[in-house]
Amino acid sequence: MNSVQINVLAHSPAIQPLKWAPKPASFWVELSPILMGLIAECRPLVTVELGTGDGVAVCSVNQVIKPHNAGILDSSKHQRSFSVDPDEEFRKPGSPEAKFRVEMGKYFTSEYGKFGSIISFDCERARFYIPDDCANFFLLSLSRPYEELRKIFDRWLGKIHPKAICFIIGTQGRDAATQGHAQLFKELSEKYPSFELTNGAGLGIIDLGGDPATSPIAELLNAPEEVKAAVRQHFAEVGQRMLQATGHLPA
């Protein structure tokens, strides 16, 4: 993966209004700018998400990937994404949730189907569809209690590249559904270098390689606290603009 400078990340041209941002707004709408910037600047070959939800995260990833892949003739060098949708089996046929998932699936396939996949299995079965050590970016978007979330994370470690960057949504633990996310991030950040955005639901970014000197986000991890605070403030403001641009807040 490429290394990224803070100034380049903050002003990445890839940070554009989301093309898929259904209402009500999910946590990812406000926090998508830094993910889009890192996808564009680090250019991870494989991004894996657990917990498709409303599709905002995986669509934002592929919105950035699409123009990059268009300029590469060799498809083996294309960036790819996989999103695991473990809740598919719980949706009743004909329910609003099932109808939404069909709509989202059609959009995703038409826009990103050449290099992106949504895997509608539980997290354990989905592991067999992902090669070992391949995920350069690993997104945890699941809504699960801590014990289950920790178990899933540990089970997926074999699929994650040794120098992967992990993203955990909901690290501020503002409601019962994200308390487990906050606890998992706290534990991992005690073991690995990390950075957290505290606006919205919170987003934890963890360097699972464990070496902040060689990490693709080394400049961010090693920045003085005042610089990190400025980065948080910048992306909080960009997140508000994203909410406005996608019609989730008045302009």
C-alpha positions as a Markdown table, in Angstrom:
| # | Residue | x | y | z |
|---|---|---|---|---|
| 1 | Met | 0.0 | 0.0 | 0.0 |
| 2 | Asn | 1.0 | 3.6 | -0.5 |
| 3 | Ser | 1.9 | 5.8 | 2.4 |
| 4 | Val | -0.2 | 8.9 | 2.9 |
| 5 | Gln | 0.6 | 12.4 | 4.2 |
| 6 | Ile | -1.9 | 14.2 | 6.4 |
| 7 | Asn | -2.2 | 17.2 | 4.2 |
| 8 | Val | -2.8 | 15.0 | 1.1 |
| 9 | Leu | -5.3 | 12.9 | 3.0 |
| 10 | Ala | -7.2 | 15.9 | 4.3 |
| 11 | His | -7.6 | 17.4 | 0.8 |
| 12 | Ser | -8.0 | 14.2 | -1.2 |
| 13 | Pro | -10.0 | 14.9 | -4.4 |
| 14 | Ala | -11.7 | 11.5 | -3.8 |
| 15 | Ile | -13.7 | 12.9 | -1.0 |
| 16 | Gln | -16.9 | 13.7 | -2.9 |
| 17 | Pro | -20.6 | 13.6 | -2.0 |
| 18 | Leu | -21.7 | 10.0 | -1.7 |
| 19 | Lys | -23.7 | 8.6 | -4.6 |
| 20 | Trp | -25.4 | 6.1 | -2.3 |
| 21 | Ala | -26.6 | 7.6 | 1.0 |
| 22 | Pro | -30.1 | 6.5 | 1.9 |
| 23 | Lys | -32.1 | 8.0 | 4.7 |
| 24 | Pro | -32.0 | 7.9 | 7.6 |
| 25 | Ala | -28.3 | 8.5 | 7.7 |
| 26 | Ser | -26.2 | 5.6 | 9.0 |
| 27 | Phe | -23.1 | 6.3 | 11.1 |
| 28 | Trp | -20.9 | 5.9 | 8.0 |
| 29 | Val | -22.3 | 8.9 | 6.1 |
| 30 | Glu | -20.6 | 11.4 | 8.5 |
| 31 | Leu | -17.5 | 9.3 | 8.8 |
| 32 | Ser | -17.0 | 8.3 | 5.2 |
| 33 | Pro | -14.7 | 11.2 | 4.2 |
| 34 | Ile | -11.6 | 9.9 | 5.9 |
| 35 | Leu | -12.3 | 6.3 | 4.6 |
| 36 | Met | -12.6 | 7.6 | 1.1 |
| 37 | Gly | -9.4 | 9.6 | 1.4 |
| 38 | Leu | -7.5 | 6.7 | 2.7 |
| 39 | Ile | -8.8 | 4.3 | 0.0 |
| 40 | Ala | -7.7 | 6.8 | -2.6 |
| 41 | Glu | -4.3 | 7.6 | -1.2 |
| 42 | Cys | -3.2 | 4.2 | 0.3 |
| 43 | Arg | -4.8 | 2.2 | -2.6 |
| 44 | Pro | -5.4 | -1.1 | -0.7 |
| 45 | Leu | -5.6 | -4.0 | -3.1 |
| 46 | Val | -8.4 | -5.7 | -1.1 |
| 47 | Thr | -10.9 | -4.1 | 1.3 |
| 48 | Val | -13.2 | -6.4 | 3.4 |
| 49 | Glu | -16.2 | -5.2 | 5.4 |
| 50 | Leu | -18.1 | -7.2 | 7.9 |
| 51 | Gly | -21.7 | -5.9 | 8.2 |
| 52 | Thr | -23.0 | -4.4 | 4.9 |
| 53 | Gly | -25.9 | -2.7 | 6.7 |
| 54 | Asp | -27.4 | 0.0 | 4.4 |
| 55 | Gly | -24.4 | -0.2 | 2.1 |
| 56 | Val | -23.0 | 3.2 | 2.7 |
| 57 | Ala | -19.5 | 2.1 | 3.6 |
| 58 | Val | -19.0 | -0.5 | 0.8 |
| 59 | Cys | -20.5 | 1.9 | -1.7 |
| 60 | Ser | -18.2 | 4.8 | -0.6 |
| 61 | Val | -15.2 | 2.4 | -0.9 |
| 62 | Asn | -16.2 | 1.4 | -4.4 |
| 63 | Gln | -17.1 | 5.0 | -5.5 |
| 64 | Val | -13.4 | 5.7 | -5.0 |
| 65 | Ile | -12.1 | 2.4 | -6.4 |
| 66 | Lys | -14.1 | 2.7 | -9.7 |
| 67 | Pro | -12.3 | 5.5 | -11.4 |
| 68 | His | -8.9 | 4.1 | -10.3 |
| 69 | Asn | -9.7 | 0.7 | -11.7 |
| 70 | Ala | -10.9 | 2.2 | -15.0 |
| 71 | Gly | -7.4 | 3.4 | -15.8 |
| 72 | Ile | -5.8 | -0.1 | -15.3 |
| 73 | Leu | -6.1 | -2.5 | -18.2 |
| 74 | Asp | -4.8 | -5.5 | -16.2 |
| 75 | Ser | -7.8 | -6.6 | -14.1 |
| 76 | Ser | -5.5 | -8.6 | -11.8 |
| 77 | Lys | -4.2 | -5.3 | -10.5 |
| 78 | His | -7.6 | -3.8 | -9.8 |
| 79 | Gln | -8.6 | -2.9 | -6.3 |
| 80 | Arg | -11.3 | -5.2 | -5.0 |
| 81 | Ser | -13.9 | -5.1 | -2.2 |
| 82 | Phe | -15.9 | -7.6 | -0.3 |
| 83 | Ser | -18.8 | -6.8 | 2.1 |
| 84 | Val | -20.3 | -9.6 | 4.2 |
| 85 | Asp | -24.0 | -9.2 | 4.9 |
| 86 | Pro | -24.8 | -11.6 | 7.7 |
| 87 | Asp | -28.3 | -10.2 | 8.3 |
| 88 | Glu | -29.7 | -11.3 | 4.9 |
| 89 | Glu | -31.1 | -14.5 | 6.3 |
| 90 | Phe | -33.1 | -12.7 | 8.9 |
| 91 | Arg | -35.0 | -10.5 | 6.5 |
| 92 | Lys | -38.5 | -11.7 | 5.8 |
| 93 | Pro | -39.5 | -11.8 | 2.1 |
| 94 | Gly | -41.5 | -8.8 | 1.2 |
| 95 | Ser | -40.5 | -6.8 | 4.3 |
| 96 | Pro | -39.3 | -3.2 | 4.0 |
| 97 | Glu | -35.8 | -4.4 | 4.9 |
| 98 | Ala | -35.8 | -7.1 | 2.2 |
| 99 | Lys | -37.1 | -4.6 | -0.4 |
| 100 | Phe | -34.4 | -2.1 | 0.5 |
| 101 | Arg | -31.7 | -4.8 | 0.3 |
| 102 | Val | -32.8 | -5.7 | -3.2 |
| 103 | Glu | -32.7 | -2.1 | -4.3 |
| 104 | Met | -29.3 | -1.6 | -2.8 |
| 105 | Gly | -28.1 | -4.8 | -4.3 |
| 106 | Lys | -29.2 | -3.8 | -7.8 |
| 107 | Tyr | -27.5 | -0.4 | -7.5 |
| 108 | Phe | -24.3 | -2.0 | -6.2 |
| 109 | Thr | -24.1 | -4.6 | -8.9 |
| 110 | Ser | -24.8 | -2.2 | -11.7 |
| 111 | Glu | -22.2 | 0.3 | -10.5 |
| 112 | Tyr | -19.5 | -1.8 | -8.9 |
| 113 | Gly | -20.2 | -5.5 | -9.7 |
| 114 | Lys | -17.0 | -5.9 | -11.8 |
| 115 | Phe | -14.7 | -5.5 | -8.8 |
| 116 | Gly | -17.0 | -5.5 | -5.7 |
| 117 | Ser | -18.9 | -8.3 | -4.1 |
| 118 | Ile | -21.6 | -8.6 | -1.4 |
| 119 | Ile | -21.5 | -12.0 | 0.4 |
| 120 | Ser | -24.8 | -12.8 | 2.0 |
| 121 | Phe | -23.7 | -15.4 | 4.5 |
| 122 | Asp | -23.0 | -15.3 | 8.2 |
| 123 | Cys | -19.5 | -14.2 | 9.2 |
| 124 | Glu | -18.3 | -17.8 | 9.8 |
| 125 | Arg | -19.4 | -19.1 | 6.4 |
| 126 | Ala | -18.2 | -16.0 | 4.6 |
| 127 | Arg | -14.6 | -16.6 | 5.7 |
| 128 | Phe | -14.3 | -19.4 | 3.1 |
| 129 | Tyr | -14.9 | -17.0 | 0.3 |
| 130 | Ile | -12.0 | -14.7 | 1.2 |
| 131 | Pro | -8.4 | -15.8 | 0.7 |
| 132 | Asp | -6.0 | -15.8 | 3.7 |
| 133 | Asp | -3.9 | -12.7 | 4.4 |
| 134 | Cys | -5.6 | -10.7 | 1.7 |
| 135 | Ala | -7.5 | -7.9 | 3.4 |
| 136 | Asn | -5.4 | -4.7 | 3.4 |
| 137 | Phe | -8.3 | -2.6 | 4.8 |
| 138 | Phe | -10.7 | -4.4 | 7.2 |
| 139 | Leu | -13.9 | -2.6 | 8.2 |
| 140 | Leu | -16.0 | -3.7 | 11.2 |
| 141 | Ser | -19.5 | -2.4 | 10.7 |
| 142 | Leu | -21.4 | -5.1 | 12.5 |
| 143 | Ser | -23.8 | -4.3 | 15.3 |
| 144 | Arg | -23.0 | -7.0 | 17.8 |
| 145 | Pro | -22.4 | -7.4 | 21.6 |
| 146 | Tyr | -18.7 | -7.2 | 22.6 |
| 147 | Glu | -18.2 | -10.9 | 23.2 |
| 148 | Glu | -19.6 | -11.8 | 19.8 |
| 149 | Leu | -17.7 | -9.0 | 18.1 |
| 150 | Arg | -14.4 | -10.0 | 19.7 |
| 151 | Lys | -14.9 | -13.6 | 18.6 |
| 152 | Ile | -15.7 | -12.6 | 15.0 |
| 153 | Phe | -12.6 | -10.4 | 14.9 |
| 154 | Asp | -10.3 | -13.1 | 16.2 |
| 155 | Arg | -11.8 | -15.6 | 13.7 |
| 156 | Trp | -11.1 | -13.3 | 10.9 |
| 157 | Leu | -7.5 | -12.5 | 11.7 |
| 158 | Gly | -6.3 | -15.1 | 9.3 |
| 159 | Lys | -8.0 | -13.3 | 6.5 |
| 160 | Ile | -6.4 | -10.0 | 7.3 |
| 161 | His | -3.0 | -8.9 | 5.9 |
| 162 | Pro | -0.3 | -8.8 | 8.6 |
| 163 | Lys | 0.0 | -5.0 | 7.9 |
| 164 | Ala | -3.6 | -4.2 | 7.5 |
| 165 | Ile | -5.5 | -1.1 | 8.6 |
| 166 | Cys | -8.7 | -1.9 | 10.6 |
| 167 | Phe | -11.6 | 0.5 | 10.9 |
| 168 | Ile | -14.2 | 0.1 | 13.7 |
| 169 | Ile | -17.3 | 2.2 | 13.5 |
| 170 | Gly | -19.2 | 3.3 | 16.6 |
| 171 | Thr | -16.2 | 3.7 | 18.9 |
| 172 | Gln | -17.8 | 6.5 | 21.0 |
| 173 | Gly | -20.3 | 3.9 | 22.3 |
| 174 | Arg | -23.1 | 6.4 | 22.3 |
| 175 | Asp | -25.8 | 3.7 | 22.5 |
| 176 | Ala | -26.2 | 0.1 | 23.5 |
| 177 | Ala | -25.6 | -1.1 | 20.0 |
| 178 | Thr | -22.1 | 0.3 | 19.9 |
| 179 | Gln | -20.9 | -0.4 | 23.4 |
| 180 | Gly | -19.1 | -3.5 | 22.1 |
| 181 | His | -17.4 | -1.5 | 19.4 |
| 182 | Ala | -16.0 | 1.0 | 21.9 |
| 183 | Gln | -14.7 | -1.8 | 24.1 |
| 184 | Leu | -13.0 | -3.7 | 21.2 |
| 185 | Phe | -11.4 | -0.5 | 20.0 |
| 186 | Lys | -10.1 | 0.2 | 23.5 |
| 187 | Glu | -8.5 | -3.2 | 23.8 |
| 188 | Leu | -7.0 | -3.2 | 20.3 |
| 189 | Ser | -5.6 | 0.4 | 20.7 |
| 190 | Glu | -3.7 | -0.8 | 23.8 |
| 191 | Lys | -1.9 | -3.3 | 21.7 |
| 192 | Tyr | -1.6 | -1.6 | 18.3 |
| 193 | Pro | -1.0 | 2.0 | 17.1 |
| 194 | Ser | -4.3 | 3.8 | 16.5 |
| 195 | Phe | -6.2 | 7.0 | 15.8 |
| 196 | Glu | -9.8 | 7.8 | 16.5 |
| 197 | Leu | -12.3 | 10.3 | 15.1 |
| 198 | Thr | -14.6 | 11.3 | 17.9 |
| 199 | Asn | -17.3 | 13.1 | 15.9 |
| 200 | Gly | -20.6 | 11.3 | 15.1 |
| 201 | Ala | -20.6 | 7.7 | 16.3 |
| 202 | Gly | -16.8 | 7.7 | 16.4 |
| 203 | Leu | -14.4 | 5.8 | 14.1 |
| 204 | Gly | -11.3 | 3.9 | 15.3 |
| 205 | Ile | -8.5 | 3.4 | 12.9 |
| 206 | Ile | -5.9 | 0.7 | 13.9 |
| 207 | Asp | -2.6 | -0.3 | 12.4 |
| 208 | Leu | -2.6 | -4.1 | 12.8 |
| 209 | Gly | 1.0 | -4.2 | 11.6 |
| 210 | Gly | 2.0 | -2.8 | 14.9 |
| 211 | Asp | 4.8 | -0.7 | 13.7 |
| 212 | Pro | 3.9 | 3.0 | 13.4 |
| 213 | Ala | 7.2 | 3.7 | 11.6 |
| 214 | Thr | 6.4 | 1.6 | 8.6 |
| 215 | Ser | 2.6 | 1.9 | 8.6 |
| 216 | Pro | 1.0 | 3.5 | 5.5 |
| 217 | Ile | -0.6 | 6.0 | 7.9 |
| 218 | Ala | 2.6 | 6.5 | 9.9 |
| 219 | Glu | 2.5 | 10.3 | 9.6 |
| 220 | Leu | -1.0 | 10.3 | 11.2 |
| 221 | Leu | -0.1 | 7.8 | 13.9 |
| 222 | Asn | 3.1 | 9.6 | 14.8 |
| 223 | Ala | 1.7 | 13.2 | 14.7 |
| 224 | Pro | 1.8 | 15.4 | 17.8 |
| 225 | Glu | -1.5 | 15.6 | 19.7 |
| 226 | Glu | -2.2 | 19.1 | 18.5 |
| 227 | Val | -2.0 | 17.9 | 14.9 |
| 228 | Lys | -4.2 | 14.9 | 15.6 |
| 229 | Ala | -6.7 | 17.3 | 17.2 |
| 230 | Ala | -6.6 | 19.4 | 14.1 |
| 231 | Val | -7.2 | 16.4 | 11.9 |
| 232 | Arg | -10.2 | 15.4 | 14.0 |
| 233 | Gln | -11.7 | 18.9 | 13.8 |
| 234 | His | -11.1 | 19.0 | 10.0 |
| 235 | Phe | -12.9 | 15.7 | 9.4 |
| 236 | Ala | -15.7 | 16.6 | 11.8 |
| 237 | Glu | -16.3 | 19.7 | 9.6 |
| 238 | Val | -16.0 | 17.6 | 6.4 |
| 239 | Gly | -18.4 | 15.1 | 7.9 |
| 240 | Gln | -21.0 | 17.8 | 8.5 |
| 241 | Arg | -20.6 | 19.0 | 4.9 |
| 242 | Met | -21.1 | 15.4 | 3.7 |
| 243 | Leu | -24.3 | 15.2 | 5.7 |
| 244 | Gln | -25.5 | 18.4 | 4.0 |
| 245 | Ala | -24.4 | 17.3 | 0.5 |
| 246 | Thr | -26.3 | 14.1 | 0.8 |
| 247 | Gly | -29.5 | 15.8 | 2.1 |
| 248 | His | -29.2 | 14.6 | 5.7 |
| 249 | Leu | -28.7 | 18.1 | 7.1 |
| 250 | Pro | -30.0 | 21.4 | 5.8 |
| 251 | Ala | -27.4 | 23.2 | 3.8 |
